[in-house]
Amino acid sequence: MSDATPQAEWPHLFRPGSDDARVLLMLHGTGGNEQEIAGLASALDPTAAILAPRGRVQENGMNRWFRRLSEGVFDTADVARRADDLAAFLTWARATYALGDRPIVAVGFSNGANIALATALLHPAVLPRVIAFSGMHPLAPSLDADRGIDARVAAGDLSASAVLLLNGRTDPMAPLGSVQKLATMLEERGAHVQVELRPGGHGITESDVAAAVAWLA
């Protein structure tokens, strides 16, 4: 892992849920934690198991999943490294908690949505299903982009992946153009993509939750 911390020492919460129920991988936003985001899981599927790790990057004392260069400008190399770490953690958790073949669905908000999307792009066999609240393209090519990362994204077969994007039309933190670019790229790679847009900006609304519940059903 990026900071050499064993998976077992990665702060996280696990609740087993009902036998054979899906596992909701709950990924908090900037400044959040595993306890806060876990509360959303019961609204989505009260029978599900909950796996909620904590972002291990610190920004001004706030938990995050990866570094950024400025607001909306991600350190894409760090995004990819942290996505690799999360995929390794999921493999560890599946074995440690005897999850067998139970499907894992990532549910992320903002920064958590972005790391979920990055992990799904780079490790689709490990994480093929994502619900992204107020997320955006996490690995968009930019001046600082690692061309190797671009190649990994382009080579990915996402035909077994399904992604739900839930966004506000006027969200300055997750611009609509980035969301649309992400949706197009996912579809080009073969993913099943559903985009739900609502009025307003950053956050999780009741309509977002209702759409996520319907998508899970």
N, C-alpha and C positions, 0 to 999 in steps of 0.2 A: 504494500500500500504506500501511498505517497509519503507519509510521515513515519513509515515503518511500525505503525501501531497494529498489533495483531487484531484480527476481526473480533475476537472474544472481548477485547478491551474497548471496542468502539461503543460509546454510550448509546444505548437504544432501549426501547420498550418492546416487549412481546406479550401478546395475549392470544391463547390458542384458538378461541372461538369454537364454533360447533364442529363436530367431526366432519372432515372432508369438505368444509366450506372453503370458499376462496380466501386468499390472503391479500389484505389491503396494505400495500407499502406506502405509508404516510410520510410525506416529505414536506417539511415546514418551509415557510418563506424566510427572508432576511429578518433576523432578530427574534425568530420563533424558536421553538424547541419541540422535542418529541412528545411531551405531555400535552401541549396545546393542540397540536395538529391531530393527535389521536382522537380527540373529541369529535372530529368531523366524521370519523369512520362509522360511528353508530347511526348517523343520519343517512349514510349511504347504504350500509348493509349491516344490520345489528347481529347477524350470525357469523360474520367474517372474522377470521383471525386478523390481528393487527401487528404489523412489524413497523416500528417507527424509529429509525436511527436519527442521530443528531448531526447536523452539518459541522464539519471540523475545521472550517476556515473562519478566522476571526477578522472582522472589519469594524474598528472602533468599538470593540467589545460586543459586537453582535455576531451571532452564529450565521454562517453562510455555507453554501456547498462548494463554491469555487471563487477564485479571485476575479475582480473586474478592474479594468483600467480607468473607467469613469462610469457615470450613470449610463446604462444601456450599452456599454462597450466592454465585452467580455475578454478575458485572457483565455483565448480558445485552447491553447496548449494545456492550461490548467483545467479547463472544463473537461477535456478528453482524459486527462490523468485521473481526475476525480470520478468520472464516469466509469473508468476501468476499476477504480477502487470499489465503487458501489456494486458493480457486477460481481466482484470477488466476494464482497460481503453477502450478497444474495445467495451465492453458491454455498458459502459457509452456513448461512442461516437455514437454508433448505435442508442441509445435512444435520445440523445441530438440533433443530427443532422437529426433525422427522416429518417434514412437510410432504414428502413423497411427490406425487404428481399434482398436488393442489395448485391451481393457477394463481399466479401473483399478478395483481393489478396495481400499478403505481398510481397514487393520487397525490399530486403536487400542487402547491400554490406558489406562484411567482418564481422566486429563485429555486424552490423545490420542484416546480413544474419544469423548469429549464434543465435541471440535472436529470430528471426523469426522462425527458425527451432526448437528451444527449446519450443517456445510457441505452435507451431503446434504439437509437440510431446506430450506435457502435456495437451493441451486444443484443441484437434482436432475439436470439435464442434464449437468453437469460431473462429478458424483460420485453415481452411482446405486446403488452397492453398498458396504455397510459391514459389517465384522465388528467388534463392539464388546465388548471384554473389560472387565468391571467399569465400564461406563459408566452414565449416567443421563440424565434429560431435561436437555438443555443450555440450553433456551430457555423453561423453564416460566414462565408469568406470575407475577410477584411484585410487591412494593411498588415496586421500582425498575425494573420492566419498561418498555421502550419500546413504546408501543402500535403504532408502525409496524412493529416487529419481529413482534409478535403477528399483525398483518395479513399480513405476508409469509409467515409460517408457515402461516396459515390458507388462504392463496390457492394454496399449492403443490400441484401435481398430481404425486403420487408413484406413479402407476400403473406406471411403468417401473422403480421402485426395489425393491431387495431388501436386507433388513437382518437380521443375526443378532446377537441380544443374549445374551451369556454372563455370568451373574451368580451370586454367592453369595446364598443366601437370608437370611443374617444379616450382610450387608455394611453397616457403619455409614456408610461413605463414599459408597455408592451405594445408598440405601435402596430396598427392594423396591417400595414404593409409587410412587416416582418412575419406576422401570423399567416397572411396569405401566401407569402413566399415559402414558409414552412409547410403549409398544407399542400401546395403544389409539389414540392420536393418529395414529401412523403408519398403522395399518390404516384409520382413517377417511379418511385422505388417499389411500388406494389402494395403499399399499406392501405388498409381500409380506414378512411378518415371521415370524421363527422365534425363540422364546425358549427358552433352555436354562438351567434353574436347577439348582444343586447345593448341597449342604450347605456351610457355611463362609462366609468373608467375602471381602475384597478380594484380588485376585491373579489369576494365570493357572495353572490346574491342567492335568494331563495330560488329564483328561476334556474340559476346555475346548478344548484343542488338537485332540483327536480329533474333537470336534463341528465345529470349524472346517474341518478337512480334509474331513470328510464333506460339509459344506455347499458347499465349493468344488467338490467332485467332481460 
